[in-house]
Amino acid sequence: MRAAGLDAAGLKQLWLQRRLSWNALDESGVWRFREILPALNDWKHVITLREGNTPVYELPSCGRFAGVERLFAKHQGMNPTGSFKDTGMTAAASFARQGGFRWVACASTGNTSASMAAYAARGGMRSLVLIPQGQITWGKLSQALDYGAVTCQLKTDFDGCMRVLDEVVQRMPVYLLNSVNPYRLEGQKTAAVELLERFDWQPPDHIIVPGGNLGNSSAIGKALREMKELGLITKMPKLSVIQAEGANALVRTMREAGGKRLISVHAETMATAIKIGSPASWKKAVNVIEATGGAVEQVSEVEMALAKAEIGADGIGCEPASAVTLAGLKKLVRQGFVKKNESVVLILTGNLLKDPDFTLKFHRGDLFAGTEHEEEAAAVLTPRQHAPMVLDANANAVVRVLEYAEQTDPGR
Ligand code: F0G
């Protein structure tokens, strides 16, 4: 198969060449791959913040933690608004602008709203954000405000916000930018293309993503399928999806209903980004997992918190929802699904700075205080905690702390 008249070799060469260009479209890690994206009538409609082009890091010590020799993270939290949403948003917002929409809207657990608000602002459109009151992080909320969104905190959860938005969209001329928007999935595809390019088109054995509304797994699955059809890759990596135990609709759907019908749950997790009970794209995610031979797994809150600290200790960091990937990988290795010598890429979806509250509570030892996990958390997490210290303003006090740290904490 060909795209825009080019075969696989031609596409690879063209995309690589564009990395030397200062053209705004070429600088974007999404539009650099425009031959495999839906075409706009005119490229002038593109709204870009130079998204994509995110780094792939080796994670040797997280690899030891999980039990694999070759572990990498593609850090989508290094996008302009700090999450993977930007790659899809540049595409969908551009189509909204081309369509002449004045308003765009989404329901969100925080990252979509931050991203949508930014792209709408850049594109001269207004944005309406519906978020569950008290259930998104300050970092994400403050982004939406700064980018000028009309922000409504609804007294419900994410699933309730989606229901309200569906009705609003029927009644008002607003363009829906949730992940069911087909252009968002198209833009998000490029994360996988970029990853494969980085590996010189030699696929890793496994790609692991967190699962919430399941747009991301669907998009990556679509990318893998299309890359194979275009001859860009010859084999598909296995795509596995990890959820929080308290928001495990996909896990239950696969295990209890064989992937045939959605089992919704009442979602409860500290990873607010993936606190979703009725994932919209569950069918697509089931198809991708089955087509690539991937797995679904769930992890506890404590497992997630520990994994997040491990990623932080590698100098990378991510938000809690992203850390389920490492916690899930550890389980999949233990189960023998992922082999020690296989290569694995974790997709880290959000930046550490998205949820500083979680991180501070973790290090102060407050995260699980008063919960049923308190004892388990104290046993498992304490060695990874680095609480800030309040000292008198003199060098002796600081030197004593330094000496104590050297004696008691071997570091890595
Ligand atoms: N990780 C982060 C940091 C997220 O913000 C989300 C979803 C996911 C993972 C899950 O991705 O929905 O494609 O399966 N956040 C959405 C939002 C729901 O509104 O920001 P998914």
Boltz pocket constraint, residues with backbone or C-beta under 6 A from the ligand:
constraints:
  - pocket:
      binder: B
      contacts: [[A, 83], [A, 85], [A, 107], [A, 108], [A, 109], [A, 110], [A, 111], [A, 112], [A, 113], [A, 179], [A, 210], [A, 211], [A, 212], [A, 213], [A, 214], [A, 215], [A, 216], [A, 217], [A, 273], [A, 274], [A, 319], [A, 321], [A, 322], [A, 349], [A, 350]]
      max_distance: 6.0
